[in-house]
């Protein structure tokens, strides 16, 4: 395996050159992105730890050769090197004053797969979930199933020696890596693998290995005496695993080395067969101590996983809209803790038998009926998703106090677990705090994070708690202070108290053999800084945000700055195959176009770290430019970062400083000039019919000539509904006059339960009035009196303000929203549901409206606002929906969900509404944003990004469908994107129902 490779000659200079020299050489010789601006370096200055260190620069290499060239130049310039994957390290491994090499964007392929031997070779930027997606068709998986699998890269997992929930069955990363091809700072490239390959390897490699062996042999007795014996031991370098007396693997020395020895170019992995059957038992405990004491008994049943979820995490999960339904399904009563116990096997009988044995064991231990037995695969998956999100759920706590990672991975033998956790809880109480507990009870590694305020006295408490925790670990022989997430900046200084001075010196010798100049990720493992060096903190002494008069209400977070600080850099927004978040990152792969990257940039700008006027700068605009305001992060970000709302705030300040463009005005003010435009519909619609006009609109207004524009309708919907039929409302205030029953739509008197106030949004009203008419027909047929809400005859049309918000014109949006409130509030106060068809408009009433006005003034209205399908399903659940629909046997409907429907969790209602039609087969497309996103996809400079978003899954799925399949999409922009991209004509759910109505003669 260690065949000679073409040598690279490093001519290291005695002193580091100026960064400008480094940057110039990288730009000239490296194929990839070279980032040295303050905004880019700021985005790479943090990971999921408490630290923040500006890198010297960032390289995103497109090829392995480019990465190698960047390494060569850095060494020659005397510049430290930091290899990075997803940047989610919790201990500060991936931050430093170095040249950051980001492997995640391009160096992320599987290069080899041998199904017979169950082995694969991957590049370091390969994401675990993506790898397992490629392996699943072959019945294989890589079983180091860390909770961050959606974003964790294999290179980063190897660097940290990651473990995962099922390590009791499959071991840690070190047990599943067969070999690593690595580049050393001196230019050598070696294959580190099984010891039997040493004799066939180049002489330079043999010499290196001999020196490593000599250190290991010399320290063998000390290793035996001091090295932790638990499975979860990831501190330092794995000297205990390369003793030459037995067969071993030299790659295991690199696993867990945190990039401090070499750069991992390729990794050979040991794969496992996917188990065919699984069961899950949720064991409930009245006290935390009982849960800890019971773990040692449960492992005797040979489970594949035993995971803890404590009371705090259960409460936080219940408070998260994404997880609440799942928690309610598996949780009984109010336990202080639960243990998730999984059994797996190739035969169904085995896991089922073990699940019953678990229930028997719990009864024998005095807890009969305490196990919720789950055999349904879908529910098992959902329960594990709650557990996997444990850290992120904990970090969703609002305020300056946050759970801080520094002692969370201490691993103790199971027989001491209950005593250890009890004593550590007393330590927290002594220092005026408490901890949140979760994770790997099966192997004695519990993630615990004391809640500290790192802006005030958190550092002092952190030091005191760490010292007492370390003493506890030493008390329980064989324990490890670093049990999973590595050493990094926060735990490297605690290697010596556990291993002793002699072994710590030996680790330094190993570092010297591989990296004599100390350029590979310095400050970790060897010659570390102090964990509480405040100059390295994200919240350094004197940290604070500048005063800002915000346009929106951020009191829920304690201010705009604290809303941005909610991002803990867990990187969940980097996921690629589920949910909506984050569509721009999925098409660019750039940290800049990621929810995390944007939140970090905002935090740095608000705290003055990017210079004056950073918030309204061009660089900030470019950071937010590809954010399509899908609101996916609003629901899917476990810490609650709401980037769509943040973008509105930033744009507000930008337009106040720089003004608005003609195109922004054209789109923002569309609801105000729509009646005028409708009069000239035949003329305006010529844009897409006369050659050359589309090119002119692109040149003058920046609207892509590759796009057709929505067609204006002369006979718009509200034109046929008299405003005189509507009740009066007070002008200039929220107090409305009593509502009289309308005369034009619903008869003289009606019961409130049968009334519906229909919101005719601008888009459906003036572009697709047939959708609103279809909704009226469906509602009337079902027996409802439909009130079409309109302004007075002498006033402009009603509008929710959505288009103004998208341009940052918050004051104009507030003006429009106030007029709409005045019109709708009389109905809301009477309990009349307010129903809308366009998701982006309707959900403005449920979301932004609460930030534009005092909550107590608009909450009644907001709570009454329902999407068309939500209303129908609410009525059905109450037994009030009477709708006769014709059967459609064999007919299929392919449904695309609007981003805001997903963000507000109403897709189930949309699906169930379509299934009211007997025989109709409904399939929902698994997709992120369609890419049109209001005006985004019409803008010339965004056309390509828009289409790439659509081509990720939506458009291919539509093209694959049969011509007879009905394509359904509620969003105006979504329908337009589908039509432009496929030529198909998607329809609103209201039309599908209207066409299925059983007509009475």
N, C-alpha and C positions, 0 to 999 in steps of 0.2 A: 504493500500500500504506500510505502514511503519512497516511491520512485522519484529520482531527482527531477526538479523543476527548474525552469530558466531562472537564474538568480537575479534578484534585485539588489543593487548595491546602494546602501544607504551611506550618505556622506554627512553624518551628523555634525552640526556646527557647535562650537563651545557654548554660545549664548543664543537665546531666542531672538529671531529677527522681529522687527515691528510687524504687527498684524497686517499692515497694508502689503507687505511682501508676501506673507502667507496667502492672503486673499488673491493677489495678482497671479501667483503661481497656480493656485487651485483653479481659478477661472480659465487659465490658459491650458492646463493639462488634464483636467478632470471632466469627464462626461457626466454631467449631473447638475443639480441645483447647488449653487454656492451662495450662502446667505450670511451676510455680515451686518445687515442693518439692525438698528436697535429693536425694532418691533419683532423681527424674526428671532433674534437672540433671546429676547424676553420670553417668547413662547417656548423656548427650549431651556429656560432657566429653572423650571420646576418639574417635579414628578409628583407622585402621590404621597410624598413625605412632607415634613414641615420645613424643608429647606428650599432656598432659592439662590443659585449661583449663576451669574451670566457666563455662558460659554464664550470662547474667543471667536467662534464662528461655527457654521453648520454646513455640512456637505450631505446631499442626498444623492448618492451614486446610482447611476442607471445600470451599471454592470459590475461584475466582480473585479474586472480590471480597473475600473474607475475607483472602486473602493481601495484597491491595492495602491493605486497611484496617490490617492489622498493620504494614505498611511505613510508612504515613502516621503512625500513632501513635508508632512508634519514632523516626522522624525528628523529630517534634514534641517528643519527650522527650529528644532528643539522644543516643539510644542506638544503638550500632553494630548492624548487621544482617548475619546470616550465613545465606545460603540453603544448604540441605542436601538431599541426595538419600539415597543408601544409607549415607552416612557411612563410606565405605571408602577415603578418600584416604590415601595412604601418606606424604605430606609435611606433613601438618598443615593442609591447606586448610580442613577442615570443623570445626575447633575454634577457639574464641575467646571472649573476654569480651563477648558480644553477645547479641542476641535471635536465637535460632535459629529459622528458618522451615523446617519439615520438609515437603517437597513429596511425599514418597514414598507417603503413605497414601491421599490423595484426588486430588491433581493429577497423575494418571497415565494419562490417556486419549489415544487417537489420535483427533483431531478431524476430520481430513480424509485421504482417500486418493485419489490420481489414478493409476490403474493405467497409463493411456496415457502420461503424462509421467513416470511412476515417481517421484512425489513424495508426501510425507506431512507433515502438521502434527501435532505432538504436544505435550503438556504436559511440563514438566520432570521430573516424577516417573515418567514412563513407563520401565519396565525393558526393557533391550535384548532379552532372550530373549522377553519377552512381546510386544514389538513384532514380532520376527521370526516368532513364532507366528501373529500376525495376518496377516503378509505372505505367509507360505509358500503358502497356497492360491492366491495370485495369481502364483506363480512369482517373487516378489521377496524381497529381504532388505536390511537395512541392514548394510553390510559392514565396519564398524569393529568387528571381532569381538574385543573385549577378553576376557581370560581370566575376568574377573568378570562375564560377560554375564548370569548368572543373577540378579545383584543390582544391577549397575550401572545407574544411571538416565541417560537421555539428557541431562538438565540437567547432571548431574555430569560426564559425558563431554565435553560442550561446555565446561564450565568448565575442565577440565584439558587440553583438546585431546588426547583419547585417541587411541590409534593401533591396536593390535591386531596379531595375527600376520600378517595378509595386507595390511599397509600397502604392501608393495612392489608390489602389484597395484592397490589401491583408494585408497591415500593415508591421510592422518590425518583426524581429525574435521573439521579446518578445510577439508578438500577435499570434505566431504560435507554441509556445512550451507549451505543456500541463503539462509536468512534467519532473523532472530530478532526477535520482538516483545518489547521490553524496557521496563521501568519504571525511570525515573531517580529519584534521591533528591529532585530538585526537583519531582516530581509529573508530569513529562512522560512520555508513552507514545509511543515511536517504533518504526517498523518499520525495522530495519537490514537492507538487502539490496543488490542489484546497483547499481553506480554509475549505471547509466542511469536509475534511479528517482529520483535526487536532485532533478532539476529539478521533478518533480511532487510533491515532499514539502513539508510545512509549513515556514515560514520558520525556525522555531526549530531544526528538524532540519538545514536547510541551513546555518545559522550554525554549528552544532556540527561538522558535517562539514568546513566550510571551515577551521575552526581545527585540526582533526586533519590535514587535508591540508597546511596550512601547516607544521606541525611535521615531517611526513614529508618534504616537499620540502626544507625547511631542512637536514634531517639526511641527505639522500639519499647524499651522498658518504661519510658516516660509516657509514651502513647498508651500503653496498657494501664498505667496508673491514673492518668488524668483525662483521657479522652472520653467524652460522653458515650454511654452505651445504648441510649434510646434510638429508635429508628429515625426520628426527626432530629438530626444533628447536622447543621449546615454552616457552622462557624469555621472561619479560616479556610485553608486548603485541605483536601481530603488525604492527608498524609497517611492516615490509618488504612486507606484502601489501596496503597501502592507499595506495600511491603513485599519485597521480592521472594519471600519464602514460599509463597503460593501463587497460583495463577491470578493475574489481575489485569486491569485495563488502565492504560495511561491516560485515556480520555477522562477518566474520573478525577484526575487532578485538575483538569480545566473546568469540569462541572462544579459550579459553586464559587468559581474564582472571580466572578463579577467583572470580567473583562480586564483584570489587573495583570494577567500574564501574557495573553495573546489575543488576537482577533480571530474568532471562529468563522471560517469561510463556509464550511459545509458540515452537516451533522448526520451521522448514520444512526437511525433510531430502531429500537426493538419494538415491534408492534404486537398487539394482542388480539385474540379473537373476540368479537362482540358477543356477550352473553345473550342468549335467545329469550330468556325469561327473567323477570324481576318482580320482587314484591317489596313493599315498604311498610314499616310499622312506625307509627308516631306515638312514642311513649310519653305520657303526661306525668309530671311530678309536682307535688305540692310545694316542695322546697328545692332550691338549687343544689343544696348539699346532697340530697338524696339522688339527684341525677348524676352527680359526680361519683358518688359512691357505688352506683349501680353499673356504671360503664364497664368496670372490670369483670362483672358477671356476664354482661351481654356479649362481650367479645368471645366468651367461651362457646357461643353458638355459631362461630365462624361466619360473621357477617362480612359484607364487602365494604360497608361504611357504617360509622356511628357518629353522627354529627349533632352538636348542641345548638339549640336556639333558645336564648334566655327571654325573660319577661320584657325587658326593654326593647329587644328587637321585634318581638311579637307585636308589641303596642305600636311601634313605628311602622311595621309592615301593614298593620290594620289601617293606619292613617294614610297609606299610599294607595291612590286610586287603582294602580296597576296590580297590586298584590292583595287588596282587601277581599275580593271574591274567593281567592284561593285559600287564604287564611281562615275564612269563615267555614270553609268546607272541611278542613282537617283539624281544627282546634275545638276542643270540648272544654267549656268552662273557662276558668282563669288560672291555668297552671303557672307556676313560677319558672318552669323550664320544660322543654321537650327535647327528647333525643330522637333523631331520625335514623332508623336502622334499616339498612337495605340488604337484601339477600338476592343473589343472582345465580343463574346456572343455565345449562343447555336443555335441561328437562324441566317442565313446569312443576313437577311434583316436589322437587327439592326445595326451591324457594318457598313454596306454599307450606311445606312441612316445617321449615325453620320459622316462618312467620307465626304459625300456631304455637311453636315452642317458645317464642318470645312472649306471647300472651300468657302462657303457662308460667314462665319464669317471673314475669311481673306480678302475677297473682301470688306465687310462692313468696315473693318478697314483700307482700302486704299491700299490693296495689292492683287488685282485681279490676277488670274493666277499664284499665288505663291506657290500652293500646288501640289506636285507630288503625285498622288493617286496610291497606290500600293495594289493590291488585290492578286497578285500571291504569294503563300506561300513561294516558294523557294527564291524569291527576298527579301521578308520580312525578312526571316531568314538571308540572306547574309547582309542586311543592319544592322540588329541587331548585327551581328558579328563585323562589323566595330565599332559600338558604344561600344560594350563590350570590344573591344581592345583599348579603348580610352586612358587609362593610359599608357599602354605599347607602344602605338604609340607615345605618347608624350615623353616617356623615350628613344625613339630611336634617339633623338638628339645627334649628335656626338660632342665631345669636353668636357671640364671640367664643363661648365655650364649646369646644369640639372634642370628640374622642381622639386622642393622640397616640400614634404608633411609636413605641420605643421598647416595651417589654412584652409585646403581644404574642411572641412566639416561643416563650419558654416551654420546654418539653420536659415532663417528669414521668417516671414510671407510673403505671396506672394505679398501683396500690397506694400511691401517695397523692393521687389527683385531688381527692376531696379535701384532704388536709391542706394541700398547697393552695387551692383556690380559696379556702376559708381564711387562711392566714393572709393571703394577698388582699382579700377584701378588707380585712382589718387595717392593712397598711393604707389602703385608699381612704378609709374613714379617718384615720389618723391625720391625713393631710387634707381633709375637708373636701373630698371628692368621692366619686363612685366610678365603677367600671362597667362596661358592657361586655358580655361574654358570648362567644359563639365558636363554632367550628369543631375541631377534630378530636372528639372525646375518645375515639377508638385508639389513638396513639399518644394520648396524654399531652396533646398540643392544643391549647385553647387560646383563641385570639381574644385578648382583653385590652381595652383601651381606656385608660383613665380620662375623664373629661376635664380638660385644662383650657385656660385662656392664654394662648401664646402671645397675646398682645400685652399682657400684664405680668403676672407672677408665675406663668406656666413653666418657664424654664427652671426656676428654682425648685418647684414641686417635682418636676420631671427628674432632676438629679437625685433628689432625696428618695423618691419612689424607686428609681432604678437601683440605687445602692442597696435598699432593703430587699428588692426582688432578687438581685444577684445573690445576696446572702442566703435567701430561701432556696434558690436553685442549688447552691453549693451544699446546703444542708441535706437535700435529698440526693444521695449519691447516684451517679450515672446520668444526671439530668443535663440539659443543654439550655444555654441562655438564648441561642439562636436556633430555633426549631423549624423554621420554614422560609421566611422571607429574606433571609440573608443578613449580612452585617451592615454594609453601606456606611453612611456617616453616623448613623444613630447607634449602632451596636458594635462597631469595630473596636472601640476602646475597651469593651467588656470581654474581648477574647482572652486577654492576659489573666484577669481574675479567675476565669474558668480553666484555661489550659496551663497557666503558669508561665513564668518568665522564660524558661528554657524552651518550651515548645513555641512560644511567641517569637523568639529569636530564630528558631528553625523556619518558621513561616517566612520571615524576612529573608533568609538565605534562599529559599525557593523563589521568592520574588526576584532576587538578584540574579539568579540563573537565567530566568526568562527575560527579564526587563532591567538590565543593569543601570540604565539611565533613569528609571522610575517614571517613564512617560505614559504607561498604560493605566488609565483611570486612577491617578494618584489619590491618596487620602483614604482609601478603603482597604480594609483588612490589615495592611501593613502601614506603619507610621501614620495612624489615623489622627484626625482632629478630635477635639472634645465634642461630645454629643450636644452640649448646651452652649456651643460657641455662637453667641447671638448674631455675630456678623454673617453667619451662614443661613439664618432663618428667613423664611418667607416674610414674616412680620418682624422686621428688625426694629431695634430701639428707635423710637421717633416715628414709626410708621403711622400714617394716617391719611385719610382722603381729604382732598380740598373741598371747600364748601361749594355746593352746586344746587341751584334752584331748579328742581326737577319739574317736568311737565306732568308726569304720572305719579300716582300714589305708590310709594315703595315702603310704607310703614310696616307691612307684614314681615318684611325682612330686616327692618331697622334702618332702611336707607338703600339707595341705589348701589353704593359701594359694597354694602354687606350682601346684597343680592348677587353681585359678581363674585364675591368671596365664597359663596356657597360651593363653587366648583372646587372639588378636592383632587382633581386631576386623575380620577380613577380610570378615565378613558373609555367608559361604556359607550360613548358616542362614536367610537371607532368601529363598532360592530357593523357587519356588512350584509347580513342575510336575514334579519328579522326586524320587524317594526319599521318605523319611519325615519328616525334619527340616524345619521345626519346625511341628507341627500347630497349636499355639496361635497362633503368629504368622500363619499362613495364614488364620485366621478373624478375628483382631483387627487385624492390621497395625500393632500397637503395639510399640515398642522394648522396653517392659517385659516383653512376653510372647514374647521372642525368646531363644534360647540365649545370644547375645552380650550382650543386655541383662541377663540374669540373672547371667552370669559377671562382668560388670563390677560389678554391684551387690554381689556376694559379695566381690570383690576390695576394693572400697571399704570394705565393712563390716569385713572381716577386718583391714584396715590402719588401722582407727580413723577413717576419713575421713567416716563418717556418724554419728559420735557413739557414746556408750556403749550397749550392749545392742542395737545395730543388727541383729545377726545373729538375734536372737529377737523382733524388733519386728513389729508388725502390717504395716508397710510391706514388710518382707522376706517375710512370709507371702504378701502379695498379689502380690509379684514372682514367687514360685514357685507360686502357687495354680493357674494354668492349665497348668503343666507336667504332662503326663500320663504321665511316666516311660516314654515310648515307646522310649527308648534309641537313637533315630535318630542323635542327635549322637555317641553312643559310636562308631558306625561311620562316619558321614558327615562329621563335623567333621574337617577335615584336621589340626587341631592336637590332636585327641583329647580335647576337652572332654566330660566325662561328667556331664551335668546330672542325670540320674536318680539317680546315686550321690550327687551333691552335695546333692540335695534330701533324701535320707534323712538325711544328716549334719545338715543344718540343722533338719529336723523333730525329730531326736533332742534337740538343744539347746533347741528351743522347748518340747517337751512336758516337759522337765525343769524348765523355768522356769514354764510356764503350765499344765501338766497336759493331760489329754486330755478331749475331749467325749464325751458318751454315744454319739453316732453313731460316733466313732472307735473306741470300745471295742467297740461292737456288731460292727463290721466286722473289727477286728484280731483279736478273740478267737473269730471264727467257727469256725476249725478245732477249737477246744477244746469248744465246746458243740454242734457239729454232730451227734454221736450222739444227744444229748438232743433236739435239734430234729427229727431224723428220726422220733423216736417220736411226736411231735405234728404230723407233717406235714399231716394233714387239717385240723387247726385253724389252723396257721400259714399254710397256702395260701389260707385264706378272705380274706386281705387284698385280693386282686384280684378277689374274687367278690361280696363284700357291699358295696353302695354306702356310701360315707362312710369306710370303713376306710383307704383309700389317702390321703384327705385328713388323717386323724388321724395317720398315720405321717409325713406331710410336716410337720405342725405340731409333733409331738413329737420326731421324729428327723431331720427335714430330708431325708427320702427322697422324691423327686419323685412326686407323685400321677399324673403323666403317664406314669410307668413301671410296667410290671408287674415283679414281683420273680421271681427264679429259684424254681422249684417244688421243695420238699423231697420226697425219696423215702423212704418207709418201708423199702422193700427196696433199701437202698443196696448198692453193689457188694461191699465188704469184709465185709458181714454174711454173705455166703455162702461166705467163705473162712476156714477155721479157722487161728488163729494157732499152734495146736499143731503144725501141719505145717511150721513155719518153724524154722530153726536158732536156737540161743540166741545172745545177744550180751551183752557185759559191760556192766554198768550203771555209769554215772558216769565212764567213760573211753573213749578211742578204741580201746583194745586189745580185740579181739573174740576169742571162742572159735573154734576150728576149725569150719568149716561142714559140717554133715551134709546129705546130699541130702534135699530135702523129700519127704514121702510123699503129700501131698494133691494135688499138681498135675502132677508130672512123672515119676512112676515112681521106682524105688528107686535107680538109679544112672544118671548121665548124664555126658556129656563136657562140659567147660566151654564148648567151642565151640558147643554146642547149648542152653546155658542162657541165660535172659533173666530179669533181676530187674525186675519191673514196678512202677513207682511209681504208686500209686493216689492221685492228688492229691485234695484236699478237694472241688474243684468238680465234677469228673467223678464222683467217688465218691458224693456226696450229691445232686447235681442231675441228672446225666445218666449214670447207671451203665451204660447201654447202650453208651456209647463204649468203656469199659474192657472190657466183655464182648466187644465186636466185635474189639478188639485182641487179646484172648486167643485168640479163634477163629482169627484170621488167623495169629498166631504159631504156634499149635499145628498148624494145617493145613500150615504151612511146615516143620514138623518140630522146632520149638523147645520146650523145657521151660520153662514160664512159672512163675516164683516170684513170687507176690504178696507184696510186702514189708509186714509188719504189725508192730505192737508186741506186747508181751506182753498176755495177756488182761486183766490188771488195770491196764493203763495206757491213757492217752488216745491218740487216733489220732496217727499220724505226720504231720508238717507241715514244709514247707521254711522257714517263717517269713515267707513273702511278705507276708501281710496285716499282720503286725507291722511289717515294714520300711516299708510304705506309710504307716503312721501315725507313724513315727519311734520306735517302741518297739524299739530295737535290742537291748536286753538280753533282752527276751522272744523276739525273733527268734533270738538266739544260743542261747538255751535250747532252742528247738524244733529248730533246725538241728543242735545237738549230739546230740539224741536220734535224729534222722534219720541222722546220720553213723554213730552206733553201730550202727544197724540195717543200713546199706548197706555199711559198710567191709569186712565179711567177703567180700562178693561182689566188691567192687572189687579187693581184694588178690588174689583168684583170677582176675581178668581177666574176670569175668562182666559183660556190659554192663548198665547201669542205664537202662532205657527209660521215658520218660514221654510223656504225651499233651498235657498243658497247657503251652504254651510258657513262660508266665511262671513257672511252678513249676520246670520242668525247667532252664531257663536260670539260675535262681537258684543252682543247683549249679555252674554254669560261671562265674558272675560274682560275685555278692555273697558267696558262701561263701568265696571267696579273700580277701575283705576282712574277714570276721568271725573267721577263724581263721588261724594261721600257715600260710603256703602249703605248707610241707613236710608238714604234717599232713593236708591235705585234697586235695592236688593229684592224688593217685592216683584218688580218688573222682571229682573234678571231670572228669578226663580220660575217665572211663568213662561219663559221663552223656550220653545220646544221645536226641534226639527220635525218636519212633516211625519217621518217614520216614527220618531219618538212618541209623538202624540197618538198615532194609531195604535202602537203597541201598549201604551198606557191605558188607552180605552179598552183594548182587547183584554188586558189583565183585569180590568174592573168589570168586565162583562157587558160593556156598553157599546162595543163595536158590532154593527150589523151590516155586513158588506157581502153581497152576493157576487161571487167571482166565477167566471167560466173556467172549466178545466183546460189545462194545457199539457196533456200527456205527451211526454217525449220532447217537450220544448226546453231549451237550455237558456239560462241567463248568466252571462259572465259579468261580474260586478267589480268595479274599481272604486275603492273608497277614497273620498276626499281626505286630505291630510288632517283637517280639523275634525272630521268625523272620527278618525282614529284617535286624535289627541284627546277628545272628550269622551271616548269609550262608547260610541253609539253604533258601531258597525254591527253589533249583534241585532240591534233594533232594525237596521236597514235590511239585513239578511232575513230576519223573521217576517218583515213586511212583505218582501217578495215571495216568501214561502206561503203567504196567505193564498196565493193562486194555486189551486189544486194541480198537482202533476208537474209544476214548474221545477226544474232542476237548477239550483243556484250554486254557482262556484265563485268564490271571492278570489281575486287575483292577489297573490302575495307580492306586494310592491311597496316601494317608498313613495316619494313625491312624483307626480306625473311630469314635473319639470316646467309646467307653464306658470303656475304660481302667480295668479293675477296678471300683472303686466310683465313679469320677469321674462317669460319666454317670447314675448313680442319684441323685446329690446335687442337690437342688432348684435351688440357685443356679448349678449348672453344666449344667443340662439344655439350655439354648439353645446354649451353646458346643459341647456334645457333639453336638447334632444338626447344627450348622453344619459340624463336622468331617466327619460322615458324609455330608452332602449335597454336599460338595465334589466327590466322584467316586464313592464307594462305592455309596450308595443309588440314585442315578440309573442306574448301570450294572446293578444288580440288577433294577430295575424294567423296564429295557429288554429284559431277557432273556426268552426264551420260557418259558412255564409248565413245559415238560418239562425245562428245563435244571436240572441239579443244582447248587445253590449250596453251595460247600464252604468251611468256615472252621474252623481248629483251635482258635481261642481261644474260651473260654466266653463272655467278654464280647462278643467280635465277633459270635458267633451271636445273642446276645440283642439286640444293636443292630440287626442286619439284620432280625430278626423284628419288633422294635418298629417299625422304620421302613418296612418293606415288606410285612409279613405273610407273607413266605416263610419256609420252615423250612430253614435251612442245616444241614449235617451235617459231622461230623468225617471226615477221610480214612479213619480206621479203619473207619467204617461203609460208606463207598463200596467199600473193598476187600472187606469181609465180604459185602456184597450181591453182589459179582461172583465169589465163590468158586465153583468147580466142585464141587458136592457129589457125593461118592462114595456109591454105594448100599451 
